[in-house]
Each structure stands twice: as C-alpha cells, then as structure tokens.
Amino acid sequence: MHIDCADCAMQHTDACSDCIVTYLLDRPEGAIVFDVAEERAIRALQTGGLIAGTRFVATPHVGSADAGVGG
C-alpha cells in the first residue's frame, strides 16, 4: 500500500484529521508505504472498529490515461 497525502483529494479537509495515516504518523505531507503485514494489521484493526479507515481518495492526474476512472 502506498499513500501519498499530496495525491489525496481529501487533504486539508475534516476527513484528513480522521485518517489512519494522520493518526498513526501525524505526518501531514509526504508518501507513506506500508508492507503487506502492516496493511493486514491495519485492515484487521479497521474491521474490528478499533481505528478509523483511511480517508485517502486519489486525485486524477491531468493527462493520465486513467484520469476520471473510479476506484
């Protein structure tokens, strides 16, 4: 899992302060990379309702072949 807050449409919104990335790392800028084991642990905590999920919403890149495609 690779999350770059600079590419998140939710950056600088109320959702940002409730994002798991902000919660875990308190780092408002830069990319965060989780390995497979960390991602599984995060998903387990989310499923159990112990932590909020990621609020990451990728912004479409201008000129990108997949711009505008939902995920």
CHARMM-style PDB file with segment names, atoms N, HN, CA, C and O in Angstrom:
ATOM      1  N   MET     1       0.855  -1.158   0.000  1.00  0.00      PROA
ATOM      2  CA  MET     1       0.000   0.000   0.000  1.00  0.00      PROA
ATOM      3  C   MET     1       0.906   1.227   0.000  1.00  0.00      PROA
ATOM      4  O   MET     1       1.829   1.324   0.808  1.00  0.00      PROA
ATOM      5  N   HSD     2       0.642   2.146  -0.894  1.00  0.00      PROA
ATOM      6  HN  HSD     2      -0.108   2.067  -1.550  1.00  0.00      PROA
ATOM      7  CA  HSD     2       1.409   3.378  -0.998  1.00  0.00      PROA
ATOM      8  C   HSD     2       0.424   4.534  -0.944  1.00  0.00      PROA
ATOM      9  O   HSD     2      -0.467   4.637  -1.787  1.00  0.00      PROA
ATOM     10  N   ILE     3       0.583   5.403   0.043  1.00  0.00      PROA
ATOM     11  HN  ILE     3       1.307   5.320   0.728  1.00  0.00      PROA
ATOM     12  CA  ILE     3      -0.306   6.549   0.197  1.00  0.00      PROA
ATOM     13  C   ILE     3       0.540   7.802   0.182  1.00  0.00      PROA
ATOM     14  O   ILE     3       1.461   7.951   0.984  1.00  0.00      PROA
ATOM     15  N   ASP     4       0.226   8.699  -0.730  1.00  0.00      PROA
ATOM     16  HN  ASP     4      -0.523   8.578  -1.382  1.00  0.00      PROA
ATOM     17  CA  ASP     4       0.900   9.990  -0.789  1.00  0.00      PROA
ATOM     18  C   ASP     4      -0.147  11.051  -0.521  1.00  0.00      PROA
ATOM     19  O   ASP     4      -1.039  11.270  -1.340  1.00  0.00      PROA
ATOM     20  N   CYS     5      -0.044  11.699   0.604  1.00  0.00      PROA
ATOM     21  HN  CYS     5       0.681  11.521   1.270  1.00  0.00      PROA
ATOM     22  CA  CYS     5      -1.037  12.696   1.002  1.00  0.00      PROA
ATOM     23  C   CYS     5      -1.161  13.814  -0.028  1.00  0.00      PROA
ATOM     24  O   CYS     5      -2.226  14.418  -0.154  1.00  0.00      PROA
ATOM     25  N   ALA     6      -0.091  14.098  -0.765  1.00  0.00      PROA
ATOM     26  HN  ALA     6       0.774  13.607  -0.663  1.00  0.00      PROA
ATOM     27  CA  ALA     6      -0.130  15.134  -1.793  1.00  0.00      PROA
ATOM     28  C   ALA     6      -1.074  14.757  -2.931  1.00  0.00      PROA
ATOM     29  O   ALA     6      -1.550  15.631  -3.655  1.00  0.00      PROA
ATOM     30  N   ASP     7      -1.351  13.457  -3.095  1.00  0.00      PROA
ATOM     31  HN  ASP     7      -0.964  12.747  -2.507  1.00  0.00      PROA
ATOM     32  CA  ASP     7      -2.245  12.982  -4.152  1.00  0.00      PROA
ATOM     33  C   ASP     7      -3.660  12.706  -3.644  1.00  0.00      PROA
ATOM     34  O   ASP     7      -4.483  12.162  -4.381  1.00  0.00      PROA
ATOM     35  N   CYS     8      -3.949  13.070  -2.411  1.00  0.00      PROA
ATOM     36  HN  CYS     8      -3.280  13.512  -1.812  1.00  0.00      PROA
ATOM     37  CA  CYS     8      -5.252  12.772  -1.834  1.00  0.00      PROA
ATOM     38  C   CYS     8      -6.202  13.958  -1.982  1.00  0.00      PROA
ATOM     39  O   CYS     8      -5.880  15.080  -1.590  1.00  0.00      PROA
ATOM     40  N   ALA     9      -7.358  13.698  -2.545  1.00  0.00      PROA
ATOM     41  HN  ALA     9      -7.620  12.787  -2.864  1.00  0.00      PROA
ATOM     42  CA  ALA     9      -8.373  14.739  -2.716  1.00  0.00      PROA
ATOM     43  C   ALA     9      -8.940  15.200  -1.383  1.00  0.00      PROA
ATOM     44  O   ALA     9      -9.561  16.260  -1.308  1.00  0.00      PROA
ATOM     45  N   MET    10      -8.734  14.425  -0.340  1.00  0.00      PROA
ATOM     46  HN  MET    10      -8.229  13.564  -0.401  1.00  0.00      PROA
ATOM     47  CA  MET    10      -9.281  14.761   0.975  1.00  0.00      PROA
ATOM     48  C   MET    10      -8.299  15.558   1.836  1.00  0.00      PROA
ATOM     49  O   MET    10      -8.620  15.931   2.965  1.00  0.00      PROA
ATOM     50  N   GLN    11      -7.097  15.820   1.300  1.00  0.00      PROA
ATOM     51  HN  GLN    11      -6.837  15.517   0.383  1.00  0.00      PROA
ATOM     52  CA  GLN    11      -6.095  16.572   2.056  1.00  0.00      PROA
ATOM     53  C   GLN    11      -6.637  17.949   2.408  1.00  0.00      PROA
ATOM     54  O   GLN    11      -7.280  18.601   1.585  1.00  0.00      PROA
ATOM     55  N   HSD    12      -6.379  18.381   3.616  1.00  0.00      PROA
ATOM     56  HN  HSD    12      -5.857  17.852   4.285  1.00  0.00      PROA
ATOM     57  CA  HSD    12      -6.808  19.688   4.144  1.00  0.00      PROA
ATOM     58  C   HSD    12      -8.322  19.772   4.336  1.00  0.00      PROA
ATOM     59  O   HSD    12      -8.884  20.867   4.308  1.00  0.00      PROA
ATOM     60  N   THR    13      -8.990  18.634   4.530  1.00  0.00      PROA
ATOM     61  HN  THR    13      -8.534  17.744   4.552  1.00  0.00      PROA
ATOM     62  CA  THR    13     -10.411  18.616   4.854  1.00  0.00      PROA
ATOM     63  C   THR    13     -10.564  18.001   6.244  1.00  0.00      PROA
ATOM     64  O   THR    13      -9.585  17.551   6.840  1.00  0.00      PROA
ATOM     65  N   ASP    14     -11.785  17.984   6.755  1.00  0.00      PROA
ATOM     66  HN  ASP    14     -12.581  18.349   6.271  1.00  0.00      PROA
ATOM     67  CA  ASP    14     -12.036  17.353   8.056  1.00  0.00      PROA
ATOM     68  C   ASP    14     -11.686  15.867   8.045  1.00  0.00      PROA
ATOM     69  O   ASP    14     -11.287  15.316   9.071  1.00  0.00      PROA
ATOM     70  N   ALA    15     -11.833  15.213   6.885  1.00  0.00      PROA
ATOM     71  HN  ALA    15     -12.157  15.661   6.051  1.00  0.00      PROA
ATOM     72  CA  ALA    15     -11.525  13.786   6.781  1.00  0.00      PROA
ATOM     73  C   ALA    15     -10.041  13.516   7.026  1.00  0.00      PROA
ATOM     74  O   ALA    15      -9.676  12.454   7.530  1.00  0.00      PROA
ATOM     75  N   CYS    16      -9.195  14.466   6.675  1.00  0.00      PROA
ATOM     76  HN  CYS    16      -9.492  15.329   6.266  1.00  0.00      PROA
ATOM     77  CA  CYS    16      -7.748  14.302   6.848  1.00  0.00      PROA
ATOM     78  C   CYS    16      -7.392  14.076   8.319  1.00  0.00      PROA
ATOM     79  O   CYS    16      -6.538  13.246   8.629  1.00  0.00      PROA
ATOM     80  N   SER    17      -8.033  14.799   9.211  1.00  0.00      PROA
ATOM     81  HN  SER    17      -8.728  15.473   8.960  1.00  0.00      PROA
ATOM     82  CA  SER    17      -7.708  14.661  10.629  1.00  0.00      PROA
ATOM     83  C   SER    17      -8.187  13.338  11.214  1.00  0.00      PROA
ATOM     84  O   SER    17      -7.760  12.954  12.303  1.00  0.00      PROA
ATOM     85  N   ASP    18      -9.072  12.634  10.501  1.00  0.00      PROA
ATOM     86  HN  ASP    18      -9.419  12.946   9.616  1.00  0.00      PROA
ATOM     87  CA  ASP    18      -9.590  11.348  10.965  1.00  0.00      PROA
ATOM     88  C   ASP    18      -9.006  10.179  10.166  1.00  0.00      PROA
ATOM     89  O   ASP    18      -9.463   9.045  10.308  1.00  0.00      PROA
ATOM     90  N   CYS    19      -8.015  10.444   9.344  1.00  0.00      PROA
ATOM     91  HN  CYS    19      -7.644  11.365   9.229  1.00  0.00      PROA
ATOM     92  CA  CYS    19      -7.399   9.417   8.501  1.00  0.00      PROA
ATOM     93  C   CYS    19      -6.413   8.576   9.308  1.00  0.00      PROA
ATOM     94  O   CYS    19      -5.734   9.102  10.189  1.00  0.00      PROA
ATOM     95  N   ILE    20      -6.328   7.298   9.023  1.00  0.00      PROA
ATOM     96  HN  ILE    20      -6.880   6.871   8.307  1.00  0.00      PROA
ATOM     97  CA  ILE    20      -5.415   6.403   9.727  1.00  0.00      PROA
ATOM     98  C   ILE    20      -3.964   6.841   9.552  1.00  0.00      PROA
ATOM     99  O   ILE    20      -3.160   6.690  10.471  1.00  0.00      PROA
ATOM    100  N   VAL    21      -3.624   7.374   8.398  1.00  0.00      PROA
ATOM    101  HN  VAL    21      -4.278   7.496   7.651  1.00  0.00      PROA
ATOM    102  CA  VAL    21      -2.252   7.825   8.170  1.00  0.00      PROA
ATOM    103  C   VAL    21      -1.918   8.973   9.114  1.00  0.00      PROA
ATOM    104  O   VAL    21      -0.859   8.975   9.741  1.00  0.00      PROA
ATOM    105  N   THR    22      -2.803   9.936   9.217  1.00  0.00      PROA
ATOM    106  HN  THR    22      -3.664   9.935   8.708  1.00  0.00      PROA
ATOM    107  CA  THR    22      -2.599  11.056  10.128  1.00  0.00      PROA
ATOM    108  C   THR    22      -2.541  10.555  11.565  1.00  0.00      PROA
ATOM    109  O   THR    22      -1.710  11.007  12.351  1.00  0.00      PROA
ATOM    110  N   TYR    23      -3.415   9.631  11.903  1.00  0.00      PROA
ATOM    111  HN  TYR    23      -4.091   9.263  11.263  1.00  0.00      PROA
ATOM    112  CA  TYR    23      -3.468   9.087  13.258  1.00  0.00      PROA
ATOM    113  C   TYR    23      -2.181   8.357  13.630  1.00  0.00      PROA
ATOM    114  O   TYR    23      -1.627   8.570  14.709  1.00  0.00      PROA
ATOM    115  N   LEU    24      -1.712   7.500  12.733  1.00  0.00      PROA
ATOM    116  HN  LEU    24      -2.162   7.327  11.857  1.00  0.00      PROA
ATOM    117  CA  LEU    24      -0.532   6.690  13.034  1.00  0.00      PROA
ATOM    118  C   LEU    24       0.759   7.493  13.003  1.00  0.00      PROA
ATOM    119  O   LEU    24       1.651   7.279  13.824  1.00  0.00      PROA
ATOM    120  N   LEU    25       0.856   8.396  12.075  1.00  0.00      PROA
ATOM    121  HN  LEU    25       0.132   8.569  11.408  1.00  0.00      PROA
ATOM    122  CA  LEU    25       2.134   9.044  11.856  1.00  0.00      PROA
ATOM    123  C   LEU    25       2.150  10.540  12.123  1.00  0.00      PROA
ATOM    124  O   LEU    25       3.219  11.144  12.199  1.00  0.00      PROA
ATOM    125  N   ASP    26       0.983  11.139  12.264  1.00  0.00      PROA
ATOM    126  HN  ASP    26       0.114  10.648  12.203  1.00  0.00      PROA
ATOM    127  CA  ASP    26       0.885  12.571  12.485  1.00  0.00      PROA
ATOM    128  C   ASP    26       1.812  13.314  11.539  1.00  0.00      PROA
ATOM    129  O   ASP    26       2.581  14.186  11.941  1.00  0.00      PROA
ATOM    130  N   ARG    27       1.714  12.941  10.271  1.00  0.00      PROA
ATOM    131  HN  ARG    27       1.089  12.232   9.944  1.00  0.00      PROA
ATOM    132  CA  ARG    27       2.582  13.491   9.232  1.00  0.00      PROA
ATOM    133  C   ARG    27       1.717  13.991   8.091  1.00  0.00      PROA
ATOM    134  O   ARG    27       1.260  13.187   7.278  1.00  0.00      PROA
ATOM    135  N   PRO    28       1.475  15.293   8.003  1.00  0.00      PROA
ATOM    136  CA  PRO    28       0.543  15.827   7.021  1.00  0.00      PROA
ATOM    137  C   PRO    28       1.036  15.849   5.580  1.00  0.00      PROA
ATOM    138  O   PRO    28       0.241  16.097   4.674  1.00  0.00      PROA
ATOM    139  N   GLU    29       2.321  15.597   5.336  1.00  0.00      PROA
ATOM    140  HN  GLU    29       2.967  15.395   6.071  1.00  0.00      PROA
ATOM    141  CA  GLU    29       2.779  15.625   3.954  1.00  0.00      PROA
ATOM    142  C   GLU    29       3.727  14.462   3.676  1.00  0.00      PROA
ATOM    143  O   GLU    29       4.344  13.925   4.596  1.00  0.00      PROA
ATOM    144  N   GLY    30       3.841  14.078   2.417  1.00  0.00      PROA
ATOM    145  HN  GLY    30       3.340  14.515   1.670  1.00  0.00      PROA
ATOM    146  CA  GLY    30       4.738  13.004   2.022  1.00  0.00      PROA
ATOM    147  C   GLY    30       4.017  11.682   1.859  1.00  0.00      PROA
ATOM    148  O   GLY    30       2.873  11.525   2.285  1.00  0.00      PROA
ATOM    149  N   ALA    31       4.697  10.735   1.238  1.00  0.00      PROA
ATOM    150  HN  ALA    31       5.627  10.862   0.891  1.00  0.00      PROA
ATOM    151  CA  ALA    31       4.133   9.419   0.975  1.00  0.00      PROA
ATOM    152  C   ALA    31       4.391   8.487   2.145  1.00  0.00      PROA
ATOM    153  O   ALA    31       5.429   8.563   2.802  1.00  0.00      PROA
ATOM    154  N   ILE    32       3.431   7.603   2.395  1.00  0.00      PROA
ATOM    155  HN  ILE    32       2.588   7.541   1.861  1.00  0.00      PROA
ATOM    156  CA  ILE    32       3.534   6.589   3.431  1.00  0.00      PROA
ATOM    157  C   ILE    32       3.452   5.232   2.734  1.00  0.00      PROA
ATOM    158  O   ILE    32       2.572   5.020   1.899  1.00  0.00      PROA
ATOM    159  N   VAL    33       4.348   4.324   3.062  1.00  0.00      PROA
ATOM    160  HN  VAL    33       5.063   4.496   3.740  1.00  0.00      PROA
ATOM    161  CA  VAL    33       4.342   2.993   2.458  1.00  0.00      PROA
ATOM    162  C   VAL    33       4.229   1.959   3.570  1.00  0.00      PROA
ATOM    163  O   VAL    33       5.050   1.930   4.487  1.00  0.00      PROA
ATOM    164  N   PHE    34       3.204   1.105   3.485  1.00  0.00      PROA
ATOM    165  HN  PHE    34       2.537   1.128   2.741  1.00  0.00      PROA
ATOM    166  CA  PHE    34       3.021   0.006   4.426  1.00  0.00      PROA
ATOM    167  C   PHE    34       3.371  -1.287   3.721  1.00  0.00      PROA
ATOM    168  O   PHE    34       3.018  -1.467   2.555  1.00  0.00      PROA
ATOM    169  N   ASP    35       4.066  -2.203   4.410  1.00  0.00      PROA
ATOM    170  HN  ASP    35       4.352  -2.057   5.357  1.00  0.00      PROA
ATOM    171  CA  ASP    35       4.300  -3.506   3.802  1.00  0.00      PROA
ATOM    172  C   ASP    35       3.044  -4.364   3.978  1.00  0.00      PROA
ATOM    173  O   ASP    35       2.085  -3.941   4.624  1.00  0.00      PROA
ATOM    174  N   VAL    36       3.053  -5.549   3.410  1.00  0.00      PROA
ATOM    175  HN  VAL    36       3.831  -5.893   2.885  1.00  0.00      PROA
ATOM    176  CA  VAL    36       1.870  -6.409   3.411  1.00  0.00      PROA
ATOM    177  C   VAL    36       1.408  -6.739   4.832  1.00  0.00      PROA
ATOM    178  O   VAL    36       0.212  -6.689   5.120  1.00  0.00      PROA
ATOM    179  N   ALA    37       2.338  -7.074   5.715  1.00  0.00      PROA
ATOM    180  HN  ALA    37       3.309  -7.115   5.482  1.00  0.00      PROA
ATOM    181  CA  ALA    37       1.965  -7.420   7.093  1.00  0.00      PROA
ATOM    182  C   ALA    37       1.341  -6.231   7.817  1.00  0.00      PROA
ATOM    183  O   ALA    37       0.372  -6.390   8.559  1.00  0.00      PROA
ATOM    184  N   GLU    38       1.898  -5.037   7.600  1.00  0.00      PROA
ATOM    185  HN  GLU    38       2.685  -4.907   6.997  1.00  0.00      PROA
ATOM    186  CA  GLU    38       1.341  -3.838   8.225  1.00  0.00      PROA
ATOM    187  C   GLU    38      -0.054  -3.529   7.681  1.00  0.00      PROA
ATOM    188  O   GLU    38      -0.952  -3.145   8.430  1.00  0.00      PROA
ATOM    189  N   GLU    39      -0.220  -3.699   6.373  1.00  0.00      PROA
ATOM    190  HN  GLU    39       0.510  -4.011   5.765  1.00  0.00      PROA
ATOM    191  CA  GLU    39      -1.528  -3.460   5.768  1.00  0.00      PROA
ATOM    192  C   GLU    39      -2.572  -4.429   6.327  1.00  0.00      PROA
ATOM    193  O   GLU    39      -3.698  -4.025   6.618  1.00  0.00      PROA
ATOM    194  N   ARG    40      -2.211  -5.679   6.476  1.00  0.00      PROA
ATOM    195  HN  ARG    40      -1.296  -6.007   6.240  1.00  0.00      PROA
ATOM    196  CA  ARG    40      -3.142  -6.668   7.050  1.00  0.00      PROA
ATOM    197  C   ARG    40      -3.521  -6.292   8.483  1.00  0.00      PROA
ATOM    198  O   ARG    40      -4.686  -6.388   8.867  1.00  0.00      PROA
ATOM    199  N   ALA    41      -2.540  -5.866   9.264  1.00  0.00      PROA
ATOM    200  HN  ALA    41      -1.593  -5.787   8.952  1.00  0.00      PROA
ATOM    201  CA  ALA    41      -2.809  -5.470  10.652  1.00  0.00      PROA
ATOM    202  C   ALA    41      -3.735  -4.260  10.698  1.00  0.00      PROA
ATOM    203  O   ALA    41      -4.658  -4.210  11.510  1.00  0.00      PROA
ATOM    204  N   ILE    42      -3.490  -3.295   9.836  1.00  0.00      PROA
ATOM    205  HN  ILE    42      -2.740  -3.335   9.177  1.00  0.00      PROA
ATOM    206  CA  ILE    42      -4.346  -2.100   9.786  1.00  0.00      PROA
ATOM    207  C   ILE    42      -5.769  -2.490   9.406  1.00  0.00      PROA
ATOM    208  O   ILE    42      -6.728  -2.026  10.023  1.00  0.00      PROA
ATOM    209  N   ARG    43      -5.908  -3.335   8.398  1.00  0.00      PROA
ATOM    210  HN  ARG    43      -5.129  -3.712   7.897  1.00  0.00      PROA
ATOM    211  CA  ARG    43      -7.256  -3.772   7.984  1.00  0.00      PROA
ATOM    212  C   ARG    43      -7.965  -4.531   9.100  1.00  0.00      PROA
ATOM    213  O   ARG    43      -9.174  -4.378   9.279  1.00  0.00      PROA
ATOM    214  N   ALA    44      -7.230  -5.347   9.851  1.00  0.00      PROA
ATOM    215  HN  ALA    44      -6.248  -5.471   9.706  1.00  0.00      PROA
ATOM    216  CA  ALA    44      -7.833  -6.081  10.966  1.00  0.00      PROA
ATOM    217  C   ALA    44      -8.317  -5.111  12.040  1.00  0.00      PROA
ATOM    218  O   ALA    44      -9.407  -5.282  12.585  1.00  0.00      PROA
ATOM    219  N   LEU    45      -7.520  -4.104  12.344  1.00  0.00      PROA
ATOM    220  HN  LEU    45      -6.634  -3.965  11.901  1.00  0.00      PROA
ATOM    221  CA  LEU    45      -7.931  -3.098  13.333  1.00  0.00      PROA
ATOM    222  C   LEU    45      -9.140  -2.304  12.841  1.00  0.00      PROA
ATOM    223  O   LEU    45     -10.028  -1.978  13.629  1.00  0.00      PROA
ATOM    224  N   GLN    46      -9.180  -1.990  11.547  1.00  0.00      PROA
ATOM    225  HN  GLN    46      -8.459  -2.254  10.907  1.00  0.00      PROA
ATOM    226  CA  GLN    46     -10.324  -1.282  10.970  1.00  0.00      PROA
ATOM    227  C   GLN    46     -11.577  -2.148  11.032  1.00  0.00      PROA
ATOM    228  O   GLN    46     -12.646  -1.676  11.419  1.00  0.00      PROA
ATOM    229  N   THR    47     -11.443  -3.400  10.655  1.00  0.00      PROA
ATOM    230  HN  THR    47     -10.575  -3.783  10.341  1.00  0.00      PROA
ATOM    231  CA  THR    47     -12.583  -4.325  10.667  1.00  0.00      PROA
ATOM    232  C   THR    47     -13.142  -4.481  12.075  1.00  0.00      PROA
ATOM    233  O   THR    47     -14.354  -4.588  12.261  1.00  0.00      PROA
ATOM    234  N   GLY    48     -12.257  -4.493  13.062  1.00  0.00      PROA
ATOM    235  HN  GLY    48     -11.273  -4.405  12.911  1.00  0.00      PROA
ATOM    236  CA  GLY    48     -12.675  -4.614  14.454  1.00  0.00      PROA
ATOM    237  C   GLY    48     -13.204  -3.312  15.044  1.00  0.00      PROA
ATOM    238  O   GLY    48     -13.643  -3.279  16.193  1.00  0.00      PROA
ATOM    239  N   GLY    49     -13.160  -2.237  14.252  1.00  0.00      PROA
ATOM    240  HN  GLY    49     -12.802  -2.264  13.319  1.00  0.00      PROA
ATOM    241  CA  GLY    49     -13.667  -0.960  14.733  1.00  0.00      PROA
ATOM    242  C   GLY    49     -12.745  -0.256  15.711  1.00  0.00      PROA
ATOM    243  O   GLY    49     -13.157   0.678  16.399  1.00  0.00      PROA
ATOM    244  N   LEU    50     -11.492  -0.703  15.776  1.00  0.00      PROA
ATOM    245  HN  LEU    50     -11.156  -1.462  15.218  1.00  0.00      PROA
ATOM    246  CA  LEU    50     -10.553  -0.115  16.730  1.00  0.00      PROA
ATOM    247  C   LEU    50      -9.886   1.152  16.222  1.00  0.00      PROA
ATOM    248  O   LEU    50      -9.461   1.991  17.016  1.00  0.00      PROA
ATOM    249  N   ILE    51      -9.790   1.299  14.896  1.00  0.00      PROA
ATOM    250  HN  ILE    51     -10.136   0.617  14.251  1.00  0.00      PROA
ATOM    251  CA  ILE    51      -9.226   2.507  14.312  1.00  0.00      PROA
ATOM    252  C   ILE    51     -10.063   2.910  13.101  1.00  0.00      PROA
ATOM    253  O   ILE    51     -10.750   2.088  12.495  1.00  0.00      PROA
ATOM    254  N   ALA    52      -9.988   4.175  12.771  1.00  0.00      PROA
ATOM    255  HN  ALA    52      -9.429   4.843  13.263  1.00  0.00      PROA
ATOM    256  CA  ALA    52     -10.686   4.674  11.577  1.00  0.00      PROA
ATOM    257  C   ALA    52      -9.953   4.195  10.332  1.00  0.00      PROA
ATOM    258  O   ALA    52      -8.749   3.939  10.366  1.00  0.00      PROA
ATOM    259  N   GLY    53     -10.675   4.079   9.258  1.00  0.00      PROA
ATOM    260  HN  GLY    53     -11.653   4.287   9.231  1.00  0.00      PROA
ATOM    261  CA  GLY    53     -10.077   3.677   7.999  1.00  0.00      PROA
ATOM    262  C   GLY    53      -9.380   4.839   7.329  1.00  0.00      PROA
ATOM    263  O   GLY    53      -9.511   5.986   7.756  1.00  0.00      PROA
ATOM    264  N   THR    54      -8.641   4.538   6.280  1.00  0.00      PROA
ATOM    265  HN  THR    54      -8.536   3.606   5.933  1.00  0.00      PROA
ATOM    266  CA  THR    54      -8.006   5.602   5.518  1.00  0.00      PROA
ATOM    267  C   THR    54      -9.079   6.425   4.827  1.00  0.00      PROA
ATOM    268  O   THR    54     -10.086   5.887   4.367  1.00  0.00      PROA
ATOM    269  N   ARG    55      -8.868   7.691   4.759  1.00  0.00      PROA
ATOM    270  HN  ARG    55      -8.050   8.128   5.132  1.00  0.00      PROA
ATOM    271  CA  ARG    55      -9.785   8.595   4.065  1.00  0.00      PROA
ATOM    272  C   ARG    55      -9.208   8.991   2.716  1.00  0.00      PROA
ATOM    273  O   ARG    55      -9.706   9.911   2.067  1.00  0.00      PROA
ATOM    274  N   PHE    56      -8.145   8.288   2.290  1.00  0.00      PROA
ATOM    275  HN  PHE    56      -7.741   7.541   2.817  1.00  0.00      PROA
ATOM    276  CA  PHE    56      -7.452   8.604   1.045  1.00  0.00      PROA
ATOM    277  C   PHE    56      -8.367   8.439  -0.154  1.00  0.00      PROA
ATOM    278  O   PHE    56      -8.994   7.397  -0.338  1.00  0.00      PROA
ATOM    279  N   VAL    57      -8.432   9.480  -0.963  1.00  0.00      PROA
ATOM    280  HN  VAL    57      -7.922  10.327  -0.814  1.00  0.00      PROA
ATOM    281  CA  VAL    57      -9.169   9.460  -2.230  1.00  0.00      PROA
ATOM    282  C   VAL    57      -8.212  10.014  -3.274  1.00  0.00      PROA
ATOM    283  O   VAL    57      -7.907  11.207  -3.258  1.00  0.00      PROA
ATOM    284  N   ALA    58      -7.736   9.173  -4.175  1.00  0.00      PROA
ATOM    285  HN  ALA    58      -7.984   8.204  -4.187  1.00  0.00      PROA
ATOM    286  CA  ALA    58      -6.755   9.610  -5.158  1.00  0.00      PROA
ATOM    287  C   ALA    58      -7.339  10.661  -6.083  1.00  0.00      PROA
ATOM    288  O   ALA    58      -8.466  10.528  -6.560  1.00  0.00      PROA
ATOM    289  N   THR    59      -6.563  11.703  -6.332  1.00  0.00      PROA
ATOM    290  HN  THR    59      -5.647  11.811  -5.944  1.00  0.00      PROA
ATOM    291  CA  THR    59      -6.981  12.733  -7.276  1.00  0.00      PROA
ATOM    292  C   THR    59      -6.549  12.300  -8.663  1.00  0.00      PROA
ATOM    293  O   THR    59      -5.470  11.731  -8.829  1.00  0.00      PROA
ATOM    294  N   PRO    60      -7.377  12.561  -9.658  1.00  0.00      PROA
ATOM    295  CA  PRO    60      -6.978  12.195 -11.027  1.00  0.00      PROA
ATOM    296  C   PRO    60      -5.851  13.110 -11.495  1.00  0.00      PROA
ATOM    297  O   PRO    60      -5.875  14.317 -11.256  1.00  0.00      PROA
ATOM    298  N   HSD    61      -4.874  12.524 -12.157  1.00  0.00      PROA
ATOM    299  HN  HSD    61      -4.855  11.543 -12.351  1.00  0.00      PROA
ATOM    300  CA  HSD    61      -3.753  13.299 -12.680  1.00  0.00      PROA
ATOM    301  C   HSD    61      -4.096  13.765 -14.090  1.00  0.00      PROA
ATOM    302  O   HSD    61      -4.536  12.968 -14.918  1.00  0.00      PROA
ATOM    303  N   VAL    62      -3.900  15.022 -14.360  1.00  0.00      PROA
ATOM    304  HN  VAL    62      -3.542  15.670 -13.687  1.00  0.00      PROA
ATOM    305  CA  VAL    62      -4.191  15.595 -15.670  1.00  0.00      PROA
ATOM    306  C   VAL    62      -3.320  14.907 -16.712  1.00  0.00      PROA
ATOM    307  O   VAL    62      -2.104  14.793 -16.555  1.00  0.00      PROA
ATOM    308  N   GLY    63      -3.970  14.451 -17.781  1.00  0.00      PROA
ATOM    309  HN  GLY    63      -4.958  14.543 -17.909  1.00  0.00      PROA
ATOM    310  CA  GLY    63      -3.247  13.775 -18.837  1.00  0.00      PROA
ATOM    311  C   GLY    63      -3.030  12.294 -18.599  1.00  0.00      PROA
ATOM    312  O   GLY    63      -2.489  11.602 -19.462  1.00  0.00      PROA
ATOM    313  N   SER    64      -3.444  11.795 -17.441  1.00  0.00      PROA
ATOM    314  HN  SER    64      -3.883  12.357 -16.740  1.00  0.00      PROA
ATOM    315  CA  SER    64      -3.274  10.380 -17.125  1.00  0.00      PROA
ATOM    316  C   SER    64      -4.296   9.558 -17.884  1.00  0.00      PROA
ATOM    317  O   SER    64      -5.443   9.977 -18.044  1.00  0.00      PROA
ATOM    318  N   ALA    65      -3.887   8.390 -18.352  1.00  0.00      PROA
ATOM    319  HN  ALA    65      -2.955   8.050 -18.222  1.00  0.00      PROA
ATOM    320  CA  ALA    65      -4.785   7.509 -19.110  1.00  0.00      PROA
ATOM    321  C   ALA    65      -5.966   7.063 -18.269  1.00  0.00      PROA
ATOM    322  O   ALA    65      -7.040   6.797 -18.811  1.00  0.00      PROA
ATOM    323  N   ASP    66      -5.790   6.974 -16.932  1.00  0.00      PROA
ATOM    324  HN  ASP    66      -4.918   7.190 -16.492  1.00  0.00      PROA
ATOM    325  CA  ASP    66      -6.893   6.506 -16.092  1.00  0.00      PROA
ATOM    326  C   ASP    66      -7.577   7.653 -15.356  1.00  0.00      PROA
ATOM    327  O   ASP    66      -8.358   7.400 -14.438  1.00  0.00      PROA
ATOM    328  N   ALA    67      -7.312   8.904 -15.726  1.00  0.00      PROA
ATOM    329  HN  ALA    67      -6.678   9.110 -16.471  1.00  0.00      PROA
ATOM    330  CA  ALA    67      -7.965  10.047 -15.083  1.00  0.00      PROA
ATOM    331  C   ALA    67      -9.474   9.941 -15.265  1.00  0.00      PROA
ATOM    332  O   ALA    67      -9.964   9.704 -16.369  1.00  0.00      PROA
ATOM    333  N   GLY    68     -10.187  10.117 -14.189  1.00  0.00      PROA
ATOM    334  HN  GLY    68      -9.789  10.310 -13.292  1.00  0.00      PROA
ATOM    335  CA  GLY    68     -11.641  10.061 -14.247  1.00  0.00      PROA
ATOM    336  C   GLY    68     -12.214   8.689 -14.020  1.00  0.00      PROA
ATOM    337  O   GLY    68     -13.433   8.545 -13.925  1.00  0.00      PROA
ATOM    338  N   VAL    69     -11.374   7.668 -13.929  1.00  0.00      PROA
ATOM    339  HN  VAL    69     -10.384   7.785 -14.006  1.00  0.00      PROA
ATOM    340  CA  VAL    69     -11.848   6.319 -13.712  1.00  0.00      PROA
ATOM    341  C   VAL    69     -12.003   6.119 -12.202  1.00  0.00      PROA
ATOM    342  O   VAL    69     -11.066   6.368 -11.444  1.00  0.00      PROA
ATOM    343  N   GLY    70     -13.171   5.673 -11.770  1.00  0.00      PROA
ATOM    344  HN  GLY    70     -13.932   5.471 -12.387  1.00  0.00      PROA
ATOM    345  CA  GLY    70     -13.419   5.449 -10.332  1.00  0.00      PROA
ATOM    346  C   GLY    70     -12.700   4.216  -9.852  1.00  0.00      PROA
ATOM    347  O   GLY    70     -12.334   3.346 -10.641  1.00  0.00      PROA
ATOM    348  N   GLY    71     -12.494   4.145  -8.510  1.00  0.00      PROA
ATOM    349  HN  GLY    71     -12.792   4.853  -7.869  1.00  0.00      PROA
ATOM    350  CA  GLY    71     -11.759   3.008  -7.982  1.00  0.00      PROA
ATOM    351  C   GLY    71     -12.479   2.298  -6.922  1.00  0.00      PROA
ATOM    352  OT1 GLY    71     -11.973   1.314  -6.384  1.00  0.00      PROA
TER     353      GLY     71
END
